[in-house]
């Protein structure tokens, strides 16, 4: 397909789907608009497999956010806007993956390594969402990752055993989804992607505990961007050194 028609097709497909899907309580109105832009980038650069990977990520993240939502809302731990994500949430989670997808689409680097980074960034973010949402609903004792001192649930940098296990599950699920779509390219890197996604969540908790309460500009979205970038860089570095 000629380059310009590929992007026109990507734009039209996403515009139609967003027009239909915006009634679902997953994103805010502006969030759906930005999701259309992200979807166009992914479909244009990675094709249907890359696009579907992130659609599944959005669905899984939204599903786990809804688990026990009424109880989380009653305790003041629920996501704002009834759990609907806005543009800042979307790009905080997906900017790293979108950037790597653009590099792949423009052929500005080794495709396999860039795909490893792409997969690790979304594995990290789903791990974070699973850990946070399940930890807030079913977590037991919550401690600060830097000192293991007991803190209230929802504290920046707080972790629990249940939330940590849920993070591992989230990373495993997202790794499985993306690797299954791109198995011929990144199948051998699956374990690296999973580990990078999981440990990036611990890194995110550490950053939250050390910096988030000290720097007013260090919002959750910036922390998320740091987390996904860390996961991508670590996964690509390990994959490069192990497999050349």
C-alpha positions, 0 to 999 in steps of 0.5 A, spaced: 500 500 500 502 506 498 505 510 504 500 516 503 494 511 502 496 507 508 496 513 513 489 515 510 486 508 511 489 508 518 486 515 520 479 513 517 479 507 520 480 510 527 476 516 526 470 511 525 471 506 531 472 512 535 466 515 533 462 509 535 466 507 541 466 514 545 460 512 548 464 507 552 466 509 559 473 508 558 476 515 556 473 522 557 471 526 550 478 529 549 481 522 551 477 519 545 480 524 541 487 523 543 486 516 542 484 517 535 491 520 534 495 515 538 491 509 534 492 512 527 500 513 529 500 505 531 496 503 525 500 507 520 507 505 523 506 498 526 499 495 522 493 492 525 498 488 530 501 494 534 494 497 534 490 491 537 496 490 542 494 497 545 487 496 544 487 490 548 492 494 553 486 499 554 481 494 555 485 490 560 487 497 564 479 499 564 477 493 566 481 492 572 480 499 574 472 497 574 474 492 579 471 494 586 470 501 583 465 503 588 469 500 594 475 504 592 471 510 591 468 510 598 475 510 601 477 515 596 482 511 592 478 511 586 481 514 579 477 521 578 472 522 573 469 515 574 475 512 572 475 515 565 482 517 562 484 523 559 489 525 554 494 526 560 493 519 562 493 517 555 500 520 553 503 519 560 502 511 558 503 511 551 508 516 549 514 512 549 510 506 545 508 511 540 515 514 539 518 507 538 512 506 533 514 512 529 521 510 529 519 503 527 515 506 521 520 511 519 525 505 519 530 509 524 533 503 528 533 496 529 526 493 528 526 488 533 530 492 539 525 497 538 519 492 538 522 490 544 522 497 547 515 498 545 512 491 548 516 493 555 513 500 555 506 497 555 508 491 559 510 496 565 504 500 564 499 495 565 503 492 571 503 499 574 495 499 573 494 492 575 498 493 581 495 500 583 488 498 582 488 491 585 492 493 591 488 499 593 482 494 593 485 487 595 491 489 598 493 488 605 499 492 609 501 497 605 509 500 606 513 505 603 518 502 598 524 506 600 523 504 608 518 499 608 514 503 613 507 502 614 503 508 610 496 509 608 493 505 601 494 510 595 500 514 598 506 515 593 511 510 593 506 505 597 506 497 595 503 491 598 504 484 597 498 483 593 499 489 589 506 487 587 503 480 585 498 483 581 503 488 577 507 481 575 500 479 572 499 485 569 506 485 566 505 477 564 499 479 560 501 484 556 507 481 554 503 475 552 499 479 548 504 483 544 509 477 543 503 473 541 502 478 535 510 479 534 512 472 535 517 472 529 520 478 531 520 478 539 519 471 541 525 470 544 525 476 548 519 475 552 522 473 558 526 480 558 520 484 556 516 481 562 522 482 567 523 489 565 515 491 565 515 488 572 521 491 575 519 498 572 513 498 576 518 498 582 522 503 579 516 507 579 514 506 586 521 508 588 521 515 584 514 516 587 516 515 594 523 519 593 521 525 588 513 526 587 512 529 594 518 534 593 517 536 586 510 539 584 511 538 577 512 531 578 505 529 576 503 522 576 503 522 568 510 524 568 512 518 573 508 514 568 512 516 562 519 515 566 516 508 568 515 506 561 521 509 558 525 506 563 522 499 561 523 500 554 531 502 555 532 496 560 529 491 555 532 494 549 539 494 553 539 487 555 536 484 549 542 488 545 547 485 550 544 478 550 542 477 543 547 482 539 
